[in-house]
Amino acid sequence: PATWGAERVGDVVVFSASLVNPPWTLALALPQTTLNARVVKAYSDMLFLLLVLSLGSVLVNFLLWRMYVAPALKIARFVAHEPAVAPPAAASVPRLWRPWFQAMQQAYSDRQQYFAELQLSYEIMEQRIDERTSALTDANARLEKLAITDALTGSFNRRHLFDLLEAERLRIARGGPTMSVLMMDLDHFKKVNDEFGHAAGDAVLREFVRRSQEAVRKTDMVCRYGGEEFVVLMPAMGAEGATQLAQRLRQSIADTPFVFESLMIQVTVSIGVASYCLPENVEDMLARSDRLLYQAKEAGRNRVLSQA
């Protein structure tokens, strides 16, 4: 192996190398102009090749963009567009892409139809849910009403009466005005059933409740205590006012006979009036009104007795 060296001699560049075996010296002399021309030619060829490769790369990238990237972006914008009424206008794509684009259009139309059907199904489901909710609410209201209502007369039942009494007792314990109750019993009601039949007796009970509700205040509550016994709960009412209402109710029952089909049925009522006194419980108040009721019956019926 030999190592070349270069030396400039005037306008000539001498390249030399020494060999060991055989012991020769190789020399190559080139004019400077020739050397410069060869160097320029070598670099020109490299620059031309680099330029050709660069232009080729640009052209290939342009073709790839034109054939693939640009149409793909158009399709992406087409698919991403959410029309309010009509679908977007079809994008212009090369012939190569048209089958794919048509398939994309069909998929888009299918998706819009699916969304429309889904929206319609959702609206139908919402409507059904609203209907079921409304029906359930109505059913719960009916059940709640049935739970507190006497089936025959439509008045409140005995269980609800005690709930109302306890609520009023708590209100009075917090400083509210007292309440009163009317314990009422239809006089000789067994004779009504015996003489006119149970259907007539049921009609008399229903009409009695209706007249009682008309005679008392709207805030007062008529409850069936059992059989032909009824209780009127009068919130925020003292014994004197309750006695006056009881007398008006007794008079309306006695003055107007009950009519069932073609029958005229004369009915009277006896009433015991009691007001709540702290700290007694509601059962004690009802017991006092019940005792006054039986005293009214023993005194001849068709009368009102209240506590002193």
Residue frames as qw, qx, qy, qz and C-alpha x, y, z in Angstrom:
[[0.000, 0.885, 0.467, 0.000, 0.00, 0.00, 0.00],
 [0.425, 0.170, 0.015, 0.889, 1.07, 3.55, -0.71],
 [0.086, -0.781, -0.420, 0.454, 0.11, 6.92, 0.64],
 [0.423, 0.614, 0.311, 0.589, -0.34, 9.64, -1.93],
 [0.278, -0.619, -0.176, 0.713, 0.87, 13.16, -1.36],
 [0.405, 0.800, 0.345, 0.279, 0.26, 16.29, -3.40],
 [0.423, -0.496, 0.068, 0.756, 2.66, 19.10, -4.17],
 [0.402, 0.883, 0.220, -0.096, 2.13, 22.19, -6.29],
 [0.540, -0.248, 0.360, 0.719, 4.91, 22.99, -8.79],
 [0.029, 0.084, -0.366, -0.926, 4.03, 26.16, -10.70],
 [0.613, 0.083, -0.073, -0.782, 0.77, 25.55, -12.52],
 [0.683, 0.076, -0.704, -0.179, 1.11, 21.81, -12.10],
 [0.668, -0.472, 0.392, -0.421, 0.01, 19.68, -9.20],
 [0.472, 0.353, -0.808, -0.003, 2.20, 16.63, -8.69],
 [0.846, -0.354, 0.159, -0.366, 0.75, 13.59, -6.91],
 [0.425, 0.479, -0.760, 0.109, 3.37, 11.08, -5.70],
 [0.865, -0.385, 0.160, -0.281, 3.51, 7.84, -3.75],
 [0.104, 0.587, -0.802, 0.044, 6.43, 5.60, -2.68],
 [0.947, -0.063, -0.215, -0.231, 6.31, 1.81, -2.88],
 [0.531, -0.627, 0.569, -0.042, 8.44, -0.44, -0.66],
 [0.431, -0.164, 0.850, 0.255, 8.53, -3.54, -2.82],
 [0.718, 0.212, -0.012, 0.663, 9.53, -2.86, -5.44],
 [0.319, -0.594, -0.188, 0.714, 11.16, 0.34, -4.28],
 [0.275, 0.445, 0.460, 0.718, 9.53, 2.58, -6.83],
 [0.035, 0.449, 0.302, -0.840, 8.15, 6.11, -6.70],
 [0.256, 0.577, 0.698, 0.340, 4.96, 6.82, -8.62],
 [0.056, -0.396, -0.080, 0.913, 4.30, 10.36, -9.82],
 [0.247, 0.636, 0.676, 0.277, 1.28, 11.95, -11.57],
 [0.141, -0.273, -0.017, 0.951, 1.39, 15.52, -12.78],
 [0.169, 0.696, 0.673, 0.187, -1.85, 17.36, -13.63],
 [0.134, 0.337, 0.056, 0.930, -2.24, 20.95, -14.65],
 [0.076, 0.224, 0.578, -0.781, -4.18, 23.06, -12.21],
 [0.473, 0.182, -0.160, -0.847, -6.80, 23.96, -14.81],
 [0.549, 0.008, -0.780, -0.302, -7.42, 20.30, -15.62],
 [0.247, -0.158, -0.838, 0.460, -7.73, 19.47, -11.93],
 [0.232, 0.215, 0.318, -0.894, -10.16, 22.35, -11.38],
 [0.541, 0.113, -0.430, -0.714, -12.27, 21.28, -14.34],
 [0.490, -0.074, -0.867, -0.041, -12.47, 17.71, -13.05],
 [0.089, -0.206, -0.705, 0.673, -13.46, 18.89, -9.58],
 [0.369, 0.204, 0.057, -0.905, -16.12, 21.21, -11.00],
 [0.557, 0.058, -0.647, -0.517, -17.46, 18.41, -13.18],
 [0.360, -0.129, -0.895, 0.232, -17.61, 16.02, -10.25],
 [0.058, 0.283, 0.548, -0.785, -19.47, 18.51, -8.07],
 [0.424, 0.178, -0.242, -0.855, -21.78, 19.52, -10.95],
 [0.498, -0.054, -0.816, -0.289, -22.78, 15.90, -11.46],
 [0.237, -0.248, -0.811, 0.474, -23.53, 15.55, -7.74],
 [0.188, 0.280, 0.259, -0.905, -25.52, 18.79, -7.67],
 [0.473, 0.095, -0.497, -0.721, -27.50, 17.74, -10.75],
 [0.444, -0.152, -0.882, -0.032, -28.24, 14.38, -9.25],
 [0.100, -0.291, -0.655, 0.690, -29.30, 16.03, -5.98],
 [0.313, 0.221, -0.034, -0.923, -31.52, 18.48, -7.89],
 [0.505, -0.007, -0.697, -0.508, -33.12, 15.64, -9.89],
 [0.356, -0.229, -0.871, 0.250, -33.75, 13.66, -6.70],
 [0.044, 0.278, 0.441, -0.852, -35.24, 16.73, -4.98],
 [0.431, 0.161, -0.266, -0.847, -37.53, 17.51, -7.90],
 [0.489, -0.072, -0.832, -0.253, -38.53, 13.86, -8.06],
 [0.206, -0.255, -0.793, 0.513, -39.34, 13.84, -4.36],
 [0.226, 0.267, 0.192, -0.917, -41.43, 17.01, -4.71],
 [0.489, 0.102, -0.528, -0.687, -43.25, 15.56, -7.69],
 [0.420, -0.152, -0.895, 0.018, -43.94, 12.26, -5.93],
 [0.066, -0.297, -0.643, 0.703, -45.22, 14.10, -2.83],
 [0.335, 0.219, -0.076, -0.913, -47.41, 16.30, -4.99],
 [0.517, 0.000, -0.710, -0.478, -48.87, 13.29, -6.77],
 [0.324, -0.225, -0.868, 0.300, -49.47, 11.51, -3.47],
 [0.097, 0.292, 0.402, -0.862, -51.18, 14.62, -2.07],
 [0.417, 0.184, -0.318, -0.831, -53.23, 15.02, -5.22],
 [0.547, -0.008, -0.762, -0.345, -54.27, 11.39, -5.46],
 [0.552, -0.283, -0.763, 0.181, -54.69, 10.42, -1.81],
 [0.255, -0.248, -0.508, 0.785, -54.31, 13.12, 0.83],
 [0.211, 0.039, -0.068, -0.974, -56.46, 15.85, -0.73],
 [0.564, -0.226, -0.588, -0.534, -59.39, 13.50, -1.55],
 [0.516, -0.288, -0.747, 0.304, -59.13, 11.95, 1.90],
 [0.095, -0.184, -0.362, 0.909, -59.37, 15.39, 3.49],
 [0.387, -0.079, -0.310, -0.865, -62.40, 16.20, 1.31],
 [0.610, -0.268, -0.713, -0.220, -64.08, 12.99, 2.35],
 [0.390, -0.245, -0.648, 0.606, -63.24, 13.64, 6.00],
 [0.114, 0.097, 0.138, -0.979, -64.80, 17.11, 5.79],
 [0.506, -0.137, -0.531, -0.666, -67.82, 15.64, 4.02],
 [0.586, -0.289, -0.755, 0.063, -68.33, 12.99, 6.70],
 [0.299, -0.227, -0.528, 0.762, -67.73, 15.42, 9.57],
 [0.202, -0.145, -0.131, -0.960, -70.31, 17.88, 8.22],
 [0.069, 0.391, 0.858, -0.326, -73.62, 17.70, 10.21],
 [0.073, -0.314, -0.433, -0.842, -76.37, 19.16, 8.02],
 [0.282, 0.111, 0.488, -0.818, -79.36, 20.87, 9.55],
 [0.706, 0.366, 0.212, -0.568, -81.80, 20.00, 6.76],
 [0.856, 0.493, -0.117, -0.104, -80.14, 18.67, 3.60],
 [0.868, -0.225, 0.180, 0.405, -76.90, 16.64, 3.19],
 [0.158, -0.735, 0.305, 0.585, -73.74, 18.53, 2.08],
 [0.663, 0.665, -0.212, -0.271, -72.81, 18.84, -1.59],
 [0.966, -0.006, 0.126, 0.224, -70.68, 15.98, -2.93],
 [0.280, -0.768, 0.396, 0.420, -66.95, 16.70, -3.01],
 [0.716, 0.641, -0.246, -0.128, -65.04, 16.51, -6.32],
 [0.614, -0.508, 0.591, 0.125, -62.53, 13.65, -6.17],
 [0.155, 0.449, -0.758, -0.446, -60.42, 11.80, -8.76],
 [0.779, 0.092, -0.403, -0.472, -62.00, 8.93, -10.69],
 [0.479, 0.179, -0.826, 0.238, -59.90, 6.44, -8.73],
 [0.023, -0.004, 0.696, -0.718, -61.58, 7.54, -5.53],
 [0.491, -0.121, -0.195, -0.840, -65.18, 7.73, -6.79],
 [0.684, -0.220, -0.672, -0.181, -66.24, 4.17, -5.82],
 [0.438, -0.177, -0.638, 0.608, -64.88, 4.71, -2.33],
 [0.093, -0.002, 0.173, -0.980, -66.47, 8.11, -2.12],
 [0.574, -0.196, -0.435, -0.666, -69.84, 6.77, -3.28],
 [0.640, -0.256, -0.710, 0.142, -69.63, 4.09, -0.62],
 [0.247, -0.122, -0.467, 0.840, -68.85, 6.82, 1.92],
 [0.326, -0.118, -0.124, -0.930, -71.88, 8.81, 0.72],
 [0.666, -0.259, -0.602, -0.356, -74.10, 5.76, 1.12],
 [0.538, -0.220, -0.659, 0.477, -72.70, 5.15, 4.61],
 [0.024, -0.002, -0.243, 0.970, -73.36, 8.79, 5.46],
 [0.512, -0.197, -0.322, -0.772, -76.96, 8.54, 4.24],
 [0.686, -0.258, -0.680, -0.022, -77.44, 5.32, 6.21],
 [0.368, -0.130, -0.556, 0.734, -76.04, 7.01, 9.29],
 [0.212, -0.081, 0.046, -0.973, -78.41, 9.96, 8.91],
 [0.655, -0.233, -0.492, -0.524, -81.37, 7.59, 8.49],
 [0.622, -0.204, -0.693, 0.302, -80.24, 5.63, 11.54],
 [0.150, -0.047, -0.400, 0.903, -80.01, 8.84, 13.58],
 [0.426, -0.160, -0.184, -0.871, -83.49, 9.88, 12.42],
 [0.724, -0.247, -0.600, -0.235, -84.92, 6.49, 13.38],
 [0.505, -0.131, -0.627, 0.579, -83.08, 6.63, 16.69],
 [0.079, -0.064, 0.208, -0.973, -84.50, 10.10, 17.41],
 [0.602, -0.211, -0.358, -0.681, -88.01, 8.89, 16.55],
 [0.704, -0.210, -0.672, 0.093, -87.58, 5.85, 18.81],
 [0.302, -0.041, -0.511, 0.804, -86.34, 8.10, 21.60],
 [0.313, -0.137, 0.012, -0.940, -89.37, 10.39, 21.25],
 [0.716, -0.228, -0.512, -0.416, -91.74, 7.42, 21.26],
 [0.617, -0.150, -0.667, 0.390, -90.00, 6.01, 24.33],
 [0.070, 0.040, -0.354, 0.932, -90.20, 9.39, 26.11],
 [0.516, -0.199, -0.211, -0.806, -93.91, 9.59, 25.29],
 [0.755, -0.222, -0.602, -0.134, -94.52, 6.10, 26.62],
 [0.452, -0.066, -0.600, 0.657, -92.52, 6.83, 29.75],
 [0.173, -0.119, 0.168, -0.963, -94.57, 9.99, 30.33],
 [0.670, -0.218, -0.378, -0.600, -97.79, 8.04, 29.81],
 [0.722, -0.182, -0.647, 0.163, -96.69, 5.26, 32.15],
 [0.270, 0.021, -0.484, 0.832, -95.51, 7.79, 34.74],
 [0.375, -0.181, -0.010, -0.909, -98.80, 9.66, 34.55],
 [0.758, -0.220, -0.498, -0.360, -100.75, 6.40, 34.82],
 [0.619, -0.104, -0.644, 0.437, -98.63, 5.32, 37.78],
 [0.031, 0.105, -0.331, 0.937, -99.09, 8.69, 39.47],
 [0.575, -0.213, -0.187, -0.767, -102.86, 8.47, 38.97],
 [0.775, -0.175, -0.603, -0.071, -102.88, 4.89, 40.25],
 [0.433, -0.027, -0.594, 0.678, -100.88, 5.88, 43.34],
 [0.219, -0.159, 0.158, -0.950, -103.23, 8.79, 43.95],
 [0.716, -0.220, -0.374, -0.546, -106.23, 6.45, 43.67],
 [0.714, -0.124, -0.648, 0.236, -104.61, 3.94, 46.00],
 [0.208, 0.061, -0.471, 0.855, -103.79, 6.65, 48.50],
 [0.444, -0.196, -0.030, -0.874, -107.34, 7.92, 48.33],
 [0.782, -0.190, -0.523, -0.281, -108.72, 4.40, 48.77],
 [0.563, -0.011, -0.663, 0.494, -106.46, 3.89, 51.78],
 [0.064, -0.074, -0.445, 0.890, -107.96, 6.88, 53.61],
 [0.453, -0.036, -0.177, -0.873, -111.52, 6.81, 52.28],
 [0.515, 0.121, 0.755, -0.388, -114.58, 4.90, 53.41],
 [0.117, 0.048, 0.824, 0.552, -115.73, 2.89, 50.40],
 [0.059, 0.611, 0.789, 0.018, -119.46, 3.31, 51.04],
 [0.045, -0.893, -0.361, 0.266, -119.83, 6.97, 51.96],
 [0.521, 0.660, 0.036, 0.540, -116.73, 8.59, 50.44],
 [0.337, -0.908, 0.159, -0.191, -115.83, 10.18, 53.79],
 [0.193, 0.597, -0.734, 0.259, -112.48, 9.67, 55.49],
 [0.804, -0.210, -0.553, -0.056, -112.12, 6.34, 57.29],
 [0.680, -0.731, -0.061, -0.014, -111.35, 5.71, 60.94],
 [0.809, -0.133, 0.040, 0.571, -107.64, 5.11, 60.44],
 [0.355, 0.476, 0.121, 0.795, -107.18, 8.41, 58.67],
 [0.374, -0.839, -0.208, -0.336, -109.25, 10.13, 61.37],
 [0.746, -0.605, -0.017, 0.277, -106.64, 9.23, 63.98],
 [0.633, 0.132, 0.148, 0.748, -103.84, 10.45, 61.72],
 [0.045, 0.698, 0.216, 0.681, -105.64, 13.78, 61.36],
 [0.575, -0.791, -0.164, -0.129, -106.32, 14.02, 65.08],
 [0.785, -0.357, 0.012, 0.506, -102.68, 13.35, 65.95],
 [0.452, 0.359, 0.171, 0.798, -101.48, 15.97, 63.48],
 [0.206, -0.785, -0.199, -0.549, -103.86, 18.52, 65.02],
 [0.729, -0.657, -0.141, 0.131, -102.76, 17.55, 68.54],
 [0.702, -0.091, 0.055, 0.704, -99.13, 18.25, 67.63],
 [0.183, 0.573, 0.208, 0.771, -100.10, 21.60, 66.13],
 [0.466, -0.805, -0.190, -0.313, -101.94, 22.55, 69.32],
 [0.803, -0.450, -0.084, 0.381, -98.94, 21.43, 71.41],
 [0.544, 0.135, 0.105, 0.821, -96.81, 23.92, 69.46],
 [0.047, -0.341, -0.245, 0.907, -99.17, 26.75, 70.46],
 [0.159, -0.194, -0.598, -0.761, -101.92, 26.53, 67.84],
 [0.541, -0.160, 0.162, -0.809, -105.62, 27.06, 68.58],
 [0.454, -0.051, 0.847, -0.272, -107.63, 24.15, 69.93],
 [0.325, -0.001, -0.743, -0.585, -109.75, 21.76, 67.90],
 [0.600, 0.006, 0.489, -0.634, -113.19, 20.28, 68.42],
 [0.100, 0.009, -0.937, -0.334, -114.92, 17.10, 67.33],
 [0.684, -0.014, 0.076, -0.725, -118.53, 16.18, 66.70],
 [0.105, -0.052, 0.993, -0.003, -119.37, 12.58, 67.55],
 [0.574, 0.143, -0.086, -0.802, -122.58, 11.83, 65.58],
 [0.166, 0.059, 0.984, 0.008, -124.89, 8.84, 65.49],
 [0.409, -0.146, -0.467, -0.771, -128.03, 8.38, 63.37],
 [0.470, -0.101, 0.592, -0.647, -131.01, 7.71, 65.64],
 [0.756, 0.189, 0.541, -0.318, -132.76, 4.33, 65.27],
 [0.294, 0.557, -0.585, -0.511, -130.79, 3.58, 62.13],
 [0.192, -0.050, 0.980, 0.031, -131.46, -0.16, 62.52],
 [0.465, 0.520, 0.588, -0.410, -135.13, 0.54, 61.84],
 [0.380, 0.684, -0.284, -0.554, -134.19, 2.14, 58.53],
 [0.114, 0.348, -0.894, -0.257, -132.46, -1.06, 57.43],
 [0.254, 0.179, 0.925, -0.220, -135.27, -3.23, 58.76],
 [0.425, 0.618, 0.453, -0.482, -138.15, -1.24, 57.21],
 [0.473, 0.791, -0.116, -0.370, -136.62, -0.03, 53.93],
 [0.941, 0.262, 0.017, 0.215, -133.74, -2.44, 53.29],
 [0.655, -0.454, 0.154, 0.585, -129.98, -2.17, 53.41],
 [0.439, 0.394, 0.365, 0.721, -129.80, -0.43, 50.02],
 [0.146, -0.877, -0.262, -0.375, -131.93, 2.36, 51.47],
 [0.644, -0.720, -0.016, 0.258, -129.74, 2.40, 54.58],
 [0.657, -0.065, 0.254, 0.707, -126.60, 2.77, 52.43],
 [0.210, 0.644, 0.347, 0.649, -128.22, 5.60, 50.48],
 [0.390, -0.893, -0.191, -0.114, -129.12, 7.37, 53.76],
 [0.704, -0.502, 0.095, 0.494, -125.51, 7.09, 54.98],
 [0.520, 0.216, 0.322, 0.761, -124.16, 8.55, 51.74],
 [0.021, -0.776, -0.326, -0.540, -126.67, 11.41, 51.79],
 [0.565, -0.799, -0.155, 0.137, -125.93, 12.05, 55.47],
 [0.655, -0.262, 0.166, 0.689, -122.22, 12.48, 54.68],
 [0.307, 0.472, 0.369, 0.739, -123.03, 14.84, 51.81],
 [0.258, -0.861, -0.291, -0.327, -125.29, 17.01, 54.00],
 [0.672, -0.647, -0.059, 0.357, -122.72, 17.03, 56.79],
 [0.585, -0.007, 0.234, 0.777, -120.00, 18.23, 54.42],
 [0.090, 0.646, 0.357, 0.668, -122.31, 21.01, 53.23],
 [0.454, -0.835, -0.284, -0.127, -123.22, 22.08, 56.78],
 [0.661, -0.598, 0.044, 0.452, -119.67, 22.35, 58.19],
 [0.051, 0.865, -0.312, -0.390, -116.71, 24.45, 57.04],
 [0.779, 0.549, -0.301, -0.048, -114.53, 23.45, 54.08],
 [0.173, 0.601, -0.713, 0.317, -111.63, 22.93, 56.47],
 [0.650, -0.258, 0.563, -0.441, -113.64, 20.50, 58.60],
 [0.308, 0.279, -0.872, -0.260, -113.31, 16.78, 57.87],
 [0.827, -0.116, 0.131, -0.534, -116.12, 14.25, 58.01],
 [0.181, 0.363, -0.914, 0.011, -114.97, 10.73, 58.94],
 [0.829, -0.223, -0.341, -0.383, -116.85, 7.48, 59.34],
 [0.281, -0.562, 0.674, -0.388, -116.12, 6.15, 62.82],
 [0.026, -0.036, 0.999, -0.016, -118.01, 2.88, 62.43],
 [0.109, 0.513, 0.847, -0.085, -121.46, 1.70, 61.36],
 [0.067, 0.823, 0.422, 0.374, -123.78, 4.73, 61.53],
 [0.450, -0.795, -0.081, 0.398, -121.36, 6.71, 63.75],
 [0.553, 0.635, 0.065, 0.536, -119.45, 9.63, 62.23],
 [0.482, -0.614, -0.122, 0.614, -116.92, 12.16, 63.52],
 [0.368, 0.860, 0.101, 0.338, -116.41, 15.68, 62.25],
 [0.640, -0.299, -0.106, 0.700, -112.95, 17.06, 62.99],
 [0.119, 0.952, 0.203, 0.198, -112.96, 20.86, 63.31],
 [0.640, 0.014, -0.162, 0.751, -109.45, 22.37, 63.37],
 [0.150, 0.086, -0.122, 0.977, -109.04, 25.76, 65.08],
 [0.454, -0.465, -0.396, -0.648, -112.56, 25.62, 66.49],
 [0.124, -0.206, 0.692, -0.681, -113.66, 26.02, 70.10],
 [0.079, 0.289, 0.934, -0.193, -116.59, 24.28, 71.82],
 [0.289, 0.563, 0.352, -0.690, -119.03, 27.18, 71.33],
 [0.370, 0.497, -0.425, -0.660, -118.54, 27.47, 67.56],
 [0.138, 0.099, -0.966, -0.193, -118.55, 23.69, 67.17],
 [0.195, 0.368, 0.810, -0.413, -121.86, 23.47, 69.06],
 [0.391, 0.570, 0.068, -0.719, -123.47, 26.06, 66.77],
 [0.343, 0.377, -0.703, -0.496, -122.36, 24.12, 63.67],
 [0.009, -0.062, -0.994, 0.091, -123.61, 20.90, 65.24],
 [0.325, 0.469, 0.569, -0.592, -127.04, 22.44, 65.88],
 [0.429, 0.543, -0.256, -0.676, -127.23, 23.63, 62.26],
 [0.242, 0.240, -0.898, -0.277, -126.30, 20.17, 61.02],
 [0.128, 0.213, 0.915, -0.317, -128.82, 18.45, 63.33],
 [0.396, 0.522, 0.310, -0.688, -131.57, 20.79, 62.18],
 [0.405, 0.466, -0.510, -0.599, -130.84, 20.22, 58.46],
 [0.137, 0.072, -0.984, -0.091, -131.01, 16.44, 58.97],
 [0.170, 0.353, 0.802, -0.451, -134.27, 16.58, 60.93],
 [0.353, 0.535, 0.132, -0.756, -136.03, 19.08, 58.65],
 [0.543, 0.486, -0.445, -0.520, -135.48, 17.34, 55.30],
 [0.902, -0.059, 0.404, -0.142, -136.43, 13.67, 54.86],
 [0.208, -0.415, 0.776, 0.427, -134.08, 11.39, 52.95],
 [0.766, 0.416, -0.013, -0.490, -135.37, 10.21, 49.58],
 [0.269, -0.292, 0.885, 0.242, -134.61, 6.74, 48.28],
 [0.050, 0.273, 0.851, 0.446, -136.31, 5.84, 45.01],
 [0.290, -0.566, -0.399, -0.660, -139.96, 6.72, 45.84],
 [0.620, -0.524, -0.538, 0.229, -139.53, 6.40, 49.61],
 [0.069, -0.787, 0.177, -0.586, -139.39, 9.28, 52.10],
 [0.758, -0.220, -0.511, 0.341, -137.23, 8.34, 55.08],
 [0.260, -0.893, 0.076, -0.360, -137.23, 10.53, 58.17],
 [0.791, -0.016, -0.373, 0.485, -133.91, 10.47, 60.03],
 [0.262, -0.940, 0.109, -0.190, -132.54, 12.39, 63.03],
 [0.692, 0.312, -0.445, 0.475, -129.08, 12.56, 64.50],
 [0.596, -0.797, -0.061, 0.077, -127.67, 12.89, 68.03],
 [0.551, 0.620, -0.257, 0.496, -124.36, 14.74, 68.49],
 [0.660, -0.674, -0.101, 0.315, -121.79, 15.02, 71.26],
 [0.382, 0.836, -0.139, 0.369, -119.34, 17.96, 71.06],
 [0.737, -0.581, 0.017, 0.345, -115.92, 18.00, 72.74],
 [0.319, 0.895, -0.267, 0.158, -112.87, 20.26, 72.46],
 [0.813, 0.132, -0.392, 0.410, -109.28, 19.23, 73.01],
 [0.407, -0.887, 0.148, -0.160, -107.63, 20.08, 76.31],
 [0.490, 0.518, -0.615, 0.335, -103.87, 19.83, 76.86],
 [0.071, 0.540, -0.780, -0.307, -102.22, 17.51, 77.76],
 [0.778, 0.098, 0.551, -0.286, -104.79, 14.78, 77.08],
 [0.223, -0.127, 0.809, 0.529, -104.48, 12.42, 74.12],
 [0.388, 0.045, -0.409, -0.825, -106.95, 12.29, 71.27],
 [0.398, -0.237, -0.880, -0.104, -108.56, 9.09, 72.55],
 [0.128, -0.372, -0.634, 0.666, -109.58, 10.92, 75.73],
 [0.242, 0.256, -0.060, -0.934, -111.22, 13.69, 73.70],
 [0.452, -0.034, -0.702, -0.550, -113.10, 11.14, 71.57],
 [0.316, -0.286, -0.873, 0.236, -114.21, 9.31, 74.72],
 [0.050, 0.351, 0.411, -0.840, -115.64, 12.55, 76.14],
 [0.391, 0.191, -0.310, -0.845, -117.52, 13.30, 72.93],
 [0.419, -0.100, -0.866, -0.253, -118.80, 9.71, 72.87],
 [0.153, -0.341, -0.773, 0.513, -120.15, 10.03, 76.44],
 [0.215, 0.344, 0.129, -0.905, -121.91, 13.27, 75.49],
 [0.398, 0.070, -0.650, -0.644, -123.39, 11.52, 72.45],
 [0.371, -0.258, -0.892, 0.000, -124.93, 8.75, 74.58],
 [0.022, -0.373, -0.541, 0.753, -126.21, 11.32, 77.07],
 [0.327, 0.230, -0.219, -0.890, -127.95, 13.03, 74.14],
 [0.441, -0.079, -0.807, -0.385, -129.50, 9.72, 73.14],
 [0.271, -0.324, -0.829, 0.366, -130.64, 9.00, 76.69],
 [0.072, 0.355, 0.301, -0.882, -132.13, 12.49, 76.87],
 [0.552, 0.573, 0.434, -0.422, -134.43, 11.75, 73.93],
 [0.598, 0.176, 0.551, 0.554, -132.21, 11.81, 70.80],
 [0.302, 0.727, 0.362, 0.499, -132.23, 14.42, 68.03],
 [0.288, -0.958, -0.011, 0.000, -130.21, 16.82, 70.15],
 [0.562, 0.547, -0.358, 0.508, -126.69, 18.22, 70.67],
 [0.661, -0.743, -0.041, 0.095, -124.81, 18.04, 73.97],
 [0.515, 0.636, -0.338, 0.466, -121.45, 19.73, 74.52],
 [0.612, -0.183, -0.513, 0.573, -118.98, 19.89, 77.38],
 [0.262, -0.901, -0.311, 0.153, -119.54, 22.50, 80.06]]
